[in-house]
């Protein structure tokens, strides 16, 4: 969707505001909830290792929906971790996860989606769309899966889905 792609590219202008908000939210809600930041980082590392393609999303985000559509169009198997419906509805663990994910990408963007292929964070919707358009996405998927891509996406139950369902 060209409109979503244009909007996703424009979101970078708001990155400093989103970063400040995300840090405040994670600090406040994380402290209230006694969130174990190391456990969250460990969970992310484990999920990256266990899944050839991994995407963290918000349920109501058009950028997350577009990224999922792009992955669906490739026919690859992936794991979708929905942190919550939207950033302002995240609790302590979700807020801290969002901050931990921001450390996975150059520039520290706190927005979702975050897409991992072969354990590497390739970015969000705009980056995924660019890779798809250039043909580089197919190459990255082939490298992650070997010669053949497995079919179908999955919403595998995980630690986070139990917290936010």
N, C-alpha and C positions, 0 to 999 in steps of 0.2 A: 504494500500500500504506500504510494508515494507521499501522501499527506502525513502518515505516521512517521515515515522515514525523515521527512523534513522537520517535523516537530521534534523527533528524537535528536536530530543534529543540533537543533536550536536549544535544547535543554542544557547544553554545556555552558551557556551564558549565565544560567542560574546556579551553577555548581557551587560557588562560594556560599550562597545563602542556604542551599540544601545541606552543605557540609556542616555549617554552624548549627542548623536545626537538628541534624542527625546526631551530632556530638552531644548536644544538650539533652535530647531525648534519651539517648543511651545512658548518659551519666545519671540522669534522674531516675528513670525507670529501672535501670540496671541496679542502682543502689537500693532502691525500695524492694526489689525482688531478690536481692543477694545473688545476682547472676554470676556464675563462674565463667569468666572470660576465657580462661584456658581450656575449659571443657568445650566451649562453643568453637574455638579455633581448632581443637582436636576433632570435633564432629565434622567440621567443614573439610579438614584434611582427609579424614576417612572417606567421606562421601566422594571427594574428588578422585581418590584412589580406586574406589569400588565401581565408579561409573565412568564409562568412556565419554558420555555426553551428559552433562548435568546443567540444569537451569534453575535458578532461584527467581521466583516471580511474586507479584501481587495479583490477587484474584480480579480486581477491578481495573487494572492498568491496561490501557490500550497498547502500550509498548510491550508489556509482557505477552498480551494476546497475539500481537504481531510476531514476536520472536518465536512463540510456540507454533504459530502457523508456518513460519519459515522452516523450523525443524520438522514439522509434520510433512511438509512438501518434499523434504529430502528422503523420507521413508526410514530414517535412522531411528534406532531405539535410544531413548533418553529418559532421564529421571527428572521430574518436575517437583521442586520443593516450593510450595506456596507458603511464604512467611506469614501472610495475612491477606486481608482484602485490600488494604492500602496502608501507606506508611504511618498515617496518624492513628491507626487502629492497632499498632504493634504494642505488645507488652514488653517487659524487660528483656527477655531472651530474644525476641524478634528484633528489638532495637539494637541490641548488642551484636546480633548476627549480621544485621545490615552494616554496622560499622566494621566488623571483621571482614565482610565481603568487600568493603571499599578499599581495604588494604591489599586486596588481590589484584587490583587493576591500576595501571599507570594513571596518575592524576587523582586517584582517590575518590572517584565518583561514588556517591552514596545511593544513587538511583538504582532501581531494578528495572528490567531483569539483569542478571549476571549469568553469563553463559560460559561453561567450561567444556573444552574439548581436549581429550587426552590429558586431563589434569591442569591444563593451562586456561586461565581466564582470558577469553578473547574480547571481553567487554559486554556491551548490552545490545539493544535492538539495532541501533545505527551501525555498529560494527558488524553484527551478524548479517544485516541486510547488505552491507558493502561486500562482505566475503561471498555471499550468495551471488550477487550480481557479477562479481569478477571471476567466479568459478573456483576461487580458492577454498570455499567451504567444502566442496566435494573432496578436494585433495586432503584437507584437514581431517575429514571424516574417514577417508580411506586409510590415512595414517593411524588414526585412533582405533579403527575396527579391524585393520588388516585389509585384505582384498575386498571383502564383501561387507556391506552395511546391513545390520540387523533391521528388520522392519518393525514399525509401530512405536509410538511413544508410550511411556508408562508413568503413572502416578503412584509409584511404589510408596507404601507406608513408611514413615520414618519418624525419628525423634520429634521433629518440628511439627509434623502434621498432627501428632497427638496433643501438642501444646496449644495449637491454634484452631482446633476444629470445634 
